[in-house]
Amino acid sequence: MPFTLPRLRAVRAVSGSLSLDRTAPPTFPSSARLAVFISLWIATACNVPLWAAVLDLPGQGAMPHRLGFLLAFGAVVAGANVALLSLLGWQRTAKPAAAVLVVMAAFGAYFMLAYGVVIDATMLTNVLQTDVHEAGDLLNWRLFATVAVLAGPPLWWLWRHPLPRRPLLRQALHNAGLLAAALVVIVLSLLLVFQEFASTMRNHTQLRYLINPLNSVYALGNIATRPLRMDTRQILPIGRDAQLGASYAQQARPPLLVLVLGETGRAGNFALNGYERPTTPLLSARTDLISARNAWSCGTSTAASVPCMFSHLARTDFEARKNNFEGLMDVLQHAGLAVLWVDNQSGCKGACDRIPNANTSGEKDPAHCAGGSDCLDTIMLKGLDERLAALPAEQRQRGTVVVLHQMGSHGPAYAKRSAPERKVFMPECQSSALQECGREQVVNAYDNSIVETDFFLDSVLKWLEVQEKHAQTAMIYVADHGESLGENNIYLHGLPYSIAPDVQKHVPWLTWLSPAMQTRARTSAGCLQQQLATQRITHDHYFHSVLGLMDVQTGIYDPALDIFRDCTRAPRAGGLGLPPARPAGA
């Protein structure tokens, strides 16, 4: 039968509708495919650190049993990601949410693989508070390659597949069904291995911080909801009753105390503490230093430790607090002393917000900041006299407390933390991807940073000795936290306190008191050397020890946490006396 023009048009229309348009990207039959595909990718490719840790757990029996547990655990992780994406699976949010989760998972997988870290609220707080220099130290080709491999394929797949449009009610029903299916998978998988799963998660709590990217999502939620658990709108005052003690009554010279806030110091890598390598040649040559060899931090990161150690609260109380409070520097200022904070890194984490402060990390001084990189800590001594002279004269006549916040041994770019002439241990790791270097090279670079700290502290002591003609001087150096250098394939710091190794919590604590300060405080360096050689102290002692040494009287002072108290001599007749000890919180 001959084709007429209408028939020809109809045949063309039908054949055109049945042909494949090779230029148009395929569409999802439903957004469920998006959620399932992305979740399976994340649960497998982006969770290699988790599965490696699970397979490495002791006492799991034969390999078939391990694989069975692994598959059930994997189904739980994939189901949880599907459930999360079902809540975000709307027309305008499904693909962006999936893309964000993939990128988060890729970055998380890299840092967990490369440095052995885990992701929690403290770790993400560190990320959010870091500066450009610190972030730059973490960038390397391995990071970009890992993220490209883990995030590239699913992102390309998302870009190639547009989502079909659905009416809002239909999409809501679809998402509800997907959520229900995901929960069923999770429950059935848990029932298959419930006893073993519960035991594993109870005895190996670090695994919960490896579930990627749910660990990051949970941590972000923890940070975002913090204002609901703690009133962050105001800073509650403390120590407004602070007064200067009797030692200030007829002083010939005011006290000058330098608090060196160390960064990333391992107590075990200080030769002063028995380390076999000569990392502290200048300090070890002195006989008037007091080293507390059994000192422990209240956190494993700067963001956790610095606010805690400058707080009047002990570690457990600080973590459970419902309000923000003023800190040590505020109390010293309330007492009428001159105070100053000089920072050589990313900030004081709120501890210096209400006092005079300066930051040297961005200065362009070729003598201290070679190549335009991070400045060595000696930059903080440049212009320090002028900064002190700018403080109110009336307060300086009473006494002065200065904080010098180091860049110290901040990783992973340890090689940047020491001057060429103080690189004693070679070869050293030059890469921020520490896994590229042998452990000896990593330790060499770190130990060279301790040699630099030795030089800096010796420079501070020499500067204080010059000040002795018009001040009674002292120095306390305490690191904020320690560091992992590859032990058990863990690098850097920031692990949750409950599971962190001791090297991230055992910190150096050094004290130097000039003869004039020993007389003023009626304490003996020899007594302190003997006492603190073995006595366990923590950052909980820091706040109260500084108040005790500076003879600041306040009801918030706790003598039981003052490390100088046991070596304080009873006042002689006619001498300067201490006020009676007050109970904590009186």
C-alpha positions as CSV (number, residue, x, y, z in Angstrom):
1,M,0.0,0.0,0.0
2,P,1.5,3.3,-1.0
3,F,2.5,5.7,1.8
4,T,0.5,8.9,2.0
5,L,2.0,12.0,3.6
6,P,0.1,11.6,6.9
7,R,1.2,8.0,7.2
8,L,4.8,9.0,6.5
9,R,4.7,11.6,9.2
10,A,3.2,9.1,11.7
11,V,5.8,6.4,10.9
12,R,8.6,9.0,11.4
13,A,7.1,10.1,14.7
14,V,6.9,6.5,16.0
15,S,10.4,5.6,14.8
16,G,11.8,8.8,16.3
17,S,10.2,8.1,19.6
18,L,11.7,4.5,19.6
19,S,15.2,5.6,18.6
20,L,18.0,6.3,21.1
21,D,19.0,9.9,21.4
22,R,22.8,9.5,21.9
23,T,23.3,13.1,22.8
24,A,20.8,13.2,25.7
25,P,22.1,11.7,29.0
26,P,20.0,8.9,30.5
27,T,17.7,9.7,33.4
28,F,17.2,7.8,36.6
29,P,14.1,5.7,36.7
30,S,14.0,6.8,40.3
31,S,16.1,8.7,42.9
32,A,16.4,5.4,44.7
33,R,19.1,4.4,42.2
34,L,21.1,7.5,43.1
35,A,20.9,6.8,46.8
36,V,21.8,3.1,46.4
37,F,24.7,3.6,44.0
38,I,26.2,6.5,46.0
39,S,25.8,4.6,49.3
40,L,27.4,1.4,47.9
41,W,30.3,3.4,46.5
42,I,30.8,5.2,49.8
43,A,30.4,2.0,51.9
44,T,33.1,0.2,49.9
45,A,35.6,2.5,48.2
46,C,35.5,5.3,50.7
47,N,35.6,3.1,53.8
48,V,38.8,1.1,53.2
49,P,40.2,2.5,56.6
50,L,37.2,1.1,58.4
51,W,37.3,-2.4,56.8
52,A,41.0,-2.6,57.3
53,A,40.5,-1.9,61.0
54,V,37.7,-4.4,61.2
55,L,39.8,-7.2,59.6
56,D,42.7,-6.4,61.9
57,L,40.7,-6.9,65.1
58,P,41.9,-9.8,67.2
59,G,39.9,-12.9,67.9
60,Q,37.5,-13.0,64.9
61,G,37.9,-16.6,64.0
62,A,38.4,-18.0,60.5
63,M,38.4,-15.8,57.4
64,P,34.9,-16.9,56.2
65,H,33.5,-15.7,59.5
66,R,35.3,-12.4,59.2
67,L,34.0,-11.9,55.7
68,G,30.5,-12.6,56.9
69,F,30.7,-10.1,59.7
70,L,32.3,-7.6,57.2
71,L,29.4,-8.0,54.8
72,A,26.8,-7.5,57.5
73,F,28.7,-4.4,58.8
74,G,29.0,-3.1,55.3
75,A,25.2,-3.5,54.7
76,V,24.6,-1.5,57.9
77,V,26.9,1.3,56.7
78,A,25.4,1.3,53.2
79,G,21.9,1.3,54.7
80,A,22.6,4.2,57.0
81,N,23.9,6.2,54.0
82,V,20.7,5.3,52.0
83,A,18.6,6.4,55.0
84,L,20.5,9.7,55.1
85,L,20.1,10.3,51.4
86,S,16.4,9.5,51.5
87,L,15.9,12.4,53.9
88,L,17.8,14.7,51.5
89,G,16.4,13.2,48.3
90,W,14.3,16.0,46.9
91,Q,14.5,17.5,43.4
92,R,16.8,20.4,44.3
93,T,18.8,18.7,47.0
94,A,19.4,15.1,46.1
95,K,22.3,15.5,43.8
96,P,24.1,18.3,45.8
97,A,23.7,16.3,49.0
98,A,25.1,13.2,47.3
99,A,28.0,15.1,45.9
100,V,28.8,16.7,49.2
101,L,28.8,13.3,51.0
102,V,31.0,11.8,48.3
103,V,33.6,14.6,48.6
104,M,33.5,14.5,52.4
105,A,34.0,10.7,52.3
106,A,36.9,11.1,49.9
107,F,38.7,13.6,52.0
108,G,38.0,11.7,55.2
109,A,39.3,8.5,53.7
110,Y,42.5,10.2,52.7
111,F,43.3,11.6,56.1
112,M,42.4,8.4,57.9
113,L,44.5,6.4,55.5
114,A,47.5,8.8,55.4
115,Y,47.7,9.8,59.1
116,G,45.7,7.1,61.0
117,V,43.4,9.8,62.4
118,V,39.7,9.5,63.0
119,I,37.0,12.1,62.5
120,D,35.1,13.6,65.4
121,A,33.8,17.0,66.5
122,T,37.2,18.0,67.9
123,M,39.0,17.1,64.6
124,L,36.5,19.1,62.6
125,T,36.8,22.0,65.0
126,N,40.5,22.0,64.3
127,V,39.8,22.0,60.5
128,L,37.4,24.9,60.9
129,Q,39.9,26.9,63.0
130,T,43.0,26.3,60.9
131,D,44.6,29.1,58.9
132,V,46.0,29.2,55.4
133,H,49.5,28.2,56.3
134,E,48.4,25.2,58.3
135,A,46.0,24.1,55.6
136,G,48.7,24.5,53.0
137,D,51.0,22.1,54.9
138,L,48.5,19.3,54.4
139,L,48.2,19.7,50.6
140,N,50.1,17.3,48.5
141,W,49.7,15.2,45.3
142,R,48.6,12.2,47.2
143,L,45.7,14.1,48.7
144,F,44.5,15.3,45.3
145,A,45.0,11.9,43.6
146,T,43.1,10.1,46.4
147,V,40.2,12.5,46.2
148,A,40.1,12.3,42.4
149,V,40.0,8.5,42.5
150,L,37.4,8.3,45.2
151,A,35.2,11.2,44.3
152,G,35.7,11.5,40.5
153,P,33.7,8.5,39.3
154,P,30.5,9.0,41.4
155,L,30.6,12.8,40.7
156,W,30.9,12.1,36.9
157,W,28.0,9.6,37.2
158,L,25.9,12.2,39.0
159,W,26.6,14.9,36.4
160,R,25.6,12.5,33.6
161,H,22.3,11.5,35.0
162,P,19.7,14.1,35.7
163,L,16.9,13.3,38.0
164,P,13.3,13.0,36.7
165,R,10.7,15.5,38.1
166,R,8.1,14.2,40.5
167,P,5.1,15.9,42.2
168,L,6.0,16.7,45.8
169,L,3.6,14.2,47.4
170,R,4.8,11.4,45.2
171,Q,8.4,12.2,46.0
172,A,7.7,12.3,49.7
173,L,6.1,8.8,49.5
174,H,9.0,7.6,47.4
175,N,11.5,8.9,50.0
176,A,9.5,7.4,52.8
177,G,9.6,4.0,51.1
178,L,13.3,4.3,50.5
179,L,13.9,5.2,54.2
180,A,11.8,2.2,55.3
181,A,13.7,-0.2,53.0
182,A,17.0,1.1,54.3
183,L,15.9,0.7,58.0
184,V,14.8,-2.9,57.2
185,V,18.3,-3.7,55.7
186,I,20.0,-2.2,58.7
187,V,17.8,-4.1,61.2
188,L,18.1,-7.5,59.4
189,S,21.9,-7.1,59.0
190,L,22.3,-6.2,62.7
191,L,20.2,-9.2,63.7
192,L,22.5,-11.5,61.8
193,V,25.6,-10.4,63.8
194,F,24.1,-8.5,66.7
195,Q,26.0,-10.0,69.6
196,E,29.3,-9.7,67.8
197,F,28.5,-6.3,66.5
198,A,27.6,-5.0,69.9
199,S,30.7,-6.5,71.5
200,T,33.0,-5.1,68.8
201,M,31.6,-1.5,69.0
202,R,31.7,-1.6,72.8
203,N,35.3,-2.9,73.0
204,H,36.7,-1.0,70.0
205,T,35.1,2.4,70.2
206,Q,37.5,3.8,67.7
207,L,35.6,2.1,64.9
208,R,32.6,4.5,65.3
209,Y,34.9,7.3,64.3
210,L,36.0,5.5,61.1
211,I,32.5,5.1,59.6
212,N,32.8,7.4,56.7
213,P,31.3,10.0,56.0
214,L,28.7,9.5,58.8
215,N,31.5,10.3,61.3
216,S,31.8,13.8,59.6
217,V,28.0,14.3,59.4
218,Y,27.7,13.4,63.1
219,A,30.6,15.7,64.1
220,L,29.1,18.6,62.1
221,G,25.8,18.0,63.8
222,N,27.5,18.0,67.1
223,I,29.2,21.3,66.4
224,A,26.0,22.9,64.9
225,T,23.9,21.9,68.0
226,R,26.5,22.9,70.5
227,P,24.6,26.2,71.2
228,L,21.6,24.1,72.2
229,R,23.7,22.3,74.8
230,M,25.8,25.2,76.0
231,D,25.0,28.9,76.2
232,T,27.6,30.5,73.9
233,R,25.9,33.9,73.8
234,Q,27.8,35.2,76.8
235,I,31.1,34.7,78.7
236,L,30.4,34.3,82.4
237,P,32.9,36.3,84.6
238,I,35.2,34.5,87.1
239,G,37.7,35.9,89.6
240,R,36.2,39.3,89.8
241,D,37.3,39.2,93.5
242,A,41.0,38.7,92.5
243,Q,43.4,40.8,94.5
244,L,47.2,40.9,94.7
245,G,48.7,39.2,97.8
246,A,51.0,40.5,100.5
247,S,54.1,40.0,98.3
248,Y,53.2,43.1,96.4
249,A,53.0,45.4,99.4
250,Q,56.6,46.7,99.4
251,Q,58.1,45.0,96.4
252,A,61.4,46.5,95.1
253,R,60.8,45.0,91.6
254,P,57.6,43.7,90.1
255,P,57.3,40.1,89.0
256,L,57.6,39.2,85.3
257,L,56.3,35.8,84.3
258,V,56.6,34.4,80.7
259,L,54.2,31.5,80.0
260,V,55.5,29.7,76.9
261,L,52.6,27.8,75.4
262,G,54.2,25.0,73.5
263,E,52.7,23.3,70.4
264,T,52.8,19.6,69.7
265,G,55.5,18.7,72.3
266,R,56.2,15.1,73.1
267,A,57.7,14.8,76.6
268,G,59.5,11.7,75.6
269,N,61.5,13.5,72.9
270,F,63.1,16.0,75.3
271,A,66.6,15.0,76.3
272,L,65.9,16.8,79.6
273,N,63.4,14.0,80.3
274,G,65.9,11.2,79.5
275,Y,65.6,11.0,75.7
276,E,68.7,9.4,74.2
277,R,69.1,12.0,71.5
278,P,70.5,15.5,72.3
279,T,67.4,17.4,71.5
280,T,67.8,20.0,74.3
281,P,71.5,20.8,74.5
282,L,71.1,24.3,75.8
283,L,68.5,23.6,78.4
284,S,70.2,20.4,79.5
285,A,73.3,22.4,80.3
286,R,71.4,24.4,82.9
287,T,71.0,23.3,86.5
288,D,68.2,25.6,87.5
289,L,65.4,24.1,85.3
290,I,62.6,22.1,86.8
291,S,61.2,19.4,84.5
292,A,57.9,17.8,85.4
293,R,58.4,14.4,83.7
294,N,54.9,13.1,84.4
295,A,52.7,15.9,83.0
296,W,49.6,15.2,80.9
297,S,47.4,17.3,78.7
298,C,43.7,17.9,78.9
299,G,43.2,17.4,75.2
300,T,44.9,16.0,72.1
301,S,44.5,19.2,69.9
302,T,45.1,22.9,70.3
303,A,41.4,23.6,70.0
304,A,40.7,21.3,73.0
305,S,43.7,21.9,75.2
306,V,44.3,25.6,75.1
307,P,40.8,26.7,76.4
308,C,40.9,23.8,78.9
309,M,44.3,24.6,80.4
310,F,43.5,28.3,80.8
311,S,40.2,27.4,82.4
312,H,39.5,27.1,86.2
313,L,37.7,23.8,85.4
314,A,39.2,20.4,85.5
315,R,39.2,18.4,82.2
316,T,36.0,16.4,82.8
317,D,34.1,19.5,84.2
318,F,35.4,21.6,81.2
319,E,34.0,19.0,78.7
320,A,30.7,18.9,80.5
321,R,30.3,22.6,81.0
322,K,27.0,24.4,80.0
323,N,28.5,27.9,79.8
324,N,31.6,29.6,78.6
325,F,33.7,31.3,81.3
326,E,36.5,33.8,81.4
327,G,39.9,32.3,81.8
328,L,43.3,32.6,83.5
329,M,44.4,35.8,81.6
330,D,41.1,37.5,82.5
331,V,41.6,36.8,86.2
332,L,45.2,38.1,86.2
333,Q,43.9,41.2,84.5
334,H,41.1,41.6,87.1
335,A,43.8,41.4,89.8
336,G,45.5,44.5,88.3
337,L,48.4,42.9,86.5
338,A,49.6,43.8,83.0
339,V,48.9,40.9,80.6
340,L,49.9,40.3,77.0
341,W,49.4,37.4,74.5
342,V,51.8,37.0,71.5
343,D,50.7,34.3,69.1
344,N,52.8,32.7,66.4
345,Q,50.1,30.4,64.9
346,S,46.4,30.3,64.1
347,G,45.1,31.9,67.3
348,C,44.5,31.6,71.0
349,K,41.2,29.7,70.8
350,G,39.4,32.4,72.8
351,A,41.9,32.5,75.7
352,C,43.2,36.0,74.8
353,D,40.0,37.6,73.4
354,R,39.6,40.1,76.2
355,I,43.3,41.1,76.7
356,P,46.0,42.8,74.7
357,N,47.3,40.5,72.0
358,A,49.4,40.3,68.9
359,N,50.1,37.8,66.1
360,T,53.4,37.4,64.5
361,S,52.7,34.4,62.2
362,G,52.0,36.7,59.2
363,E,55.1,38.9,59.5
364,K,57.6,39.2,56.6
365,D,61.0,39.0,58.3
366,P,63.7,37.2,56.4
367,A,65.6,36.5,59.6
368,H,62.8,34.6,61.1
369,C,60.4,33.7,58.2
370,A,62.7,32.3,55.5
371,G,61.1,31.9,52.1
372,G,57.9,33.6,53.2
373,S,56.8,30.5,55.1
374,D,55.7,30.2,58.7
375,C,57.8,32.3,61.0
376,L,60.1,30.6,63.6
377,D,59.1,31.2,67.2
378,T,62.1,33.6,67.8
379,I,60.0,36.2,65.9
380,M,57.9,36.6,69.1
381,L,60.9,38.1,70.9
382,K,61.4,40.7,68.2
383,G,59.7,43.9,69.4
384,L,58.6,42.3,72.7
385,D,60.1,45.1,74.7
386,E,58.1,47.7,72.7
387,R,54.9,45.7,73.1
388,L,55.4,45.5,76.9
389,A,56.1,49.2,77.1
390,A,52.8,49.9,75.4
391,L,50.9,48.2,78.3
392,P,49.5,50.5,81.0
393,A,52.4,51.7,83.2
394,E,50.3,51.4,86.4
395,Q,49.7,47.7,85.8
396,R,53.3,47.0,84.7
397,Q,54.5,48.5,88.0
398,R,52.5,45.8,89.8
399,G,53.6,42.9,87.6
400,T,53.4,41.4,84.1
401,V,52.4,38.1,82.7
402,V,53.2,37.4,79.0
403,V,52.1,34.4,77.0
404,L,54.2,33.3,74.0
405,H,52.2,30.8,71.9
406,Q,54.5,28.8,69.8
407,M,54.3,27.3,66.3
408,G,56.6,24.8,68.0
409,S,56.5,21.3,66.3
410,H,53.3,21.7,64.4
411,G,53.0,19.0,61.8
412,P,53.0,17.5,59.3
413,A,55.6,20.0,57.9
414,Y,58.1,19.4,60.7
415,A,61.0,20.4,58.5
416,K,59.7,24.0,58.4
417,R,59.9,24.3,62.2
418,S,63.7,24.5,62.5
419,A,66.4,26.8,61.1
420,P,69.0,25.2,58.8
421,E,71.7,25.7,61.4
422,R,69.7,23.7,63.9
423,K,69.0,20.7,61.8
424,V,71.0,18.2,63.8
425,F,69.4,15.0,62.8
426,M,69.5,14.1,59.1
427,P,68.1,13.1,56.7
428,E,64.8,14.6,57.6
429,C,61.3,14.2,56.0
430,Q,60.7,17.2,53.7
431,S,57.2,16.1,52.7
432,S,53.9,16.8,54.4
433,A,52.8,13.3,53.2
434,L,54.6,11.6,56.1
435,Q,53.8,8.2,54.8
436,E,56.2,8.9,51.9
437,C,59.1,9.0,54.3
438,G,60.7,6.4,56.4
439,R,60.0,6.7,60.1
440,E,63.5,7.7,60.9
441,Q,63.2,10.6,58.6
442,V,60.0,11.7,60.2
443,V,61.5,11.4,63.7
444,N,64.6,13.4,62.5
445,A,62.4,16.2,61.3
446,Y,60.4,16.3,64.5
447,D,63.5,16.1,66.7
448,N,65.0,19.0,64.8
449,S,61.9,21.0,65.7
450,I,62.6,20.2,69.4
451,V,66.1,21.5,69.0
452,E,64.5,24.7,67.7
453,T,62.3,24.9,70.7
454,D,65.4,24.3,72.9
455,F,67.0,27.4,71.2
456,F,63.8,29.4,71.6
457,L,63.4,28.7,75.3
458,D,67.0,29.4,75.9
459,S,66.5,32.7,74.1
460,V,63.5,33.5,76.3
461,L,65.6,32.7,79.4
462,K,68.4,35.0,78.2
463,W,65.9,37.8,77.6
464,L,64.5,37.3,81.1
465,E,68.0,37.5,82.6
466,V,68.3,40.9,81.0
467,Q,65.0,42.0,82.5
468,E,66.2,41.0,86.0
469,K,67.6,44.4,86.7
470,H,64.0,45.8,87.0
471,A,61.9,42.6,87.5
472,Q,61.7,39.4,89.4
473,T,61.5,36.9,86.5
474,A,60.2,33.4,85.8
475,M,59.2,31.1,82.9
476,I,56.8,28.2,82.6
477,Y,56.8,26.2,79.4
478,V,54.0,23.6,78.8
479,A,53.0,22.0,75.6
480,D,49.3,21.9,74.7
481,H,49.4,18.2,73.5
482,G,51.7,15.6,72.1
483,E,52.1,13.9,68.7
484,S,52.1,10.5,67.0
485,L,55.1,9.9,64.7
486,G,54.0,6.7,63.0
487,E,53.5,4.4,66.0
488,N,50.9,1.9,65.0
489,N,50.7,3.8,61.7
490,I,49.2,6.8,63.5
491,Y,50.5,10.3,62.7
492,L,49.8,13.8,64.0
493,H,47.3,14.2,66.9
494,G,43.6,14.9,67.6
495,L,42.4,11.4,68.4
496,P,39.5,11.3,70.9
497,Y,41.1,11.5,74.4
498,S,39.7,8.1,75.5
499,I,41.5,6.2,72.7
500,A,44.5,8.5,72.0
501,P,47.9,6.9,72.6
502,D,50.0,8.4,75.5
503,V,52.4,10.1,73.1
504,Q,49.5,12.5,72.2
505,K,48.8,13.3,75.9
506,H,52.2,13.1,77.7
507,V,53.6,16.6,77.4
508,P,56.7,18.5,78.5
509,W,56.4,21.0,81.4
510,L,59.4,23.1,82.3
511,T,59.7,25.8,85.0
512,W,62.5,28.3,85.6
513,L,62.5,30.6,88.6
514,S,65.1,33.3,89.0
515,P,66.6,33.5,92.5
516,A,64.6,36.7,93.1
517,M,61.4,34.9,92.1
518,Q,62.2,32.0,94.4
519,T,62.7,34.4,97.3
520,R,59.5,36.2,96.5
521,A,57.5,33.0,96.2
522,R,59.3,31.4,99.2
523,T,59.9,28.3,97.1
524,S,63.0,26.3,96.2
525,A,64.0,25.1,92.7
526,G,65.7,22.1,94.4
527,C,62.5,21.1,96.2
528,L,60.5,21.4,93.0
529,Q,63.0,19.4,91.0
530,Q,62.7,16.6,93.4
531,Q,58.9,16.7,93.7
532,L,58.0,17.1,90.0
533,A,60.5,14.5,88.8
534,T,57.8,11.8,89.5
535,Q,54.6,13.5,90.6
536,R,51.8,13.2,88.1
537,I,50.4,16.6,87.2
538,T,48.0,17.6,84.4
539,H,46.8,20.8,82.7
540,D,44.2,20.9,85.5
541,H,47.1,22.3,87.7
542,Y,48.0,25.1,85.3
543,F,45.4,27.7,86.1
544,H,45.9,27.4,89.9
545,S,49.7,27.1,89.8
546,V,50.1,30.4,87.9
547,L,47.7,32.1,90.3
548,G,49.7,30.7,93.2
549,L,53.1,31.7,91.8
550,M,51.9,35.2,91.1
551,D,50.3,35.4,94.6
552,V,46.8,36.3,93.2
553,Q,44.1,35.8,95.8
554,T,40.7,34.7,94.6
555,G,38.0,32.4,95.8
556,I,38.3,30.4,92.6
557,Y,41.9,29.4,93.4
558,D,42.4,25.8,94.5
559,P,45.6,25.2,96.5
560,A,45.3,21.5,96.0
561,L,46.0,22.1,92.3
562,D,49.0,24.4,92.8
563,I,52.2,22.6,92.0
564,F,54.3,25.1,93.9
565,R,52.3,24.8,97.1
566,D,54.1,21.8,98.6
567,C,57.5,23.5,98.2
568,T,56.4,26.8,99.7
569,R,58.2,27.6,102.9
570,A,56.3,28.9,106.0
571,P,56.6,32.7,106.3
572,R,59.2,33.9,108.7
573,A,58.4,36.3,111.5
574,G,58.1,39.7,110.0
575,G,58.2,38.3,106.5
576,L,55.7,38.3,103.7
577,G,52.9,35.8,104.5
578,L,50.5,33.9,102.3
579,P,46.8,34.2,102.9
580,P,45.1,31.1,104.3
581,A,44.2,28.5,101.7
582,R,40.7,28.6,100.5
583,P,38.7,25.6,99.5
584,A,38.0,25.1,95.8
585,G,35.2,27.2,94.5
586,A,34.8,29.1,97.7
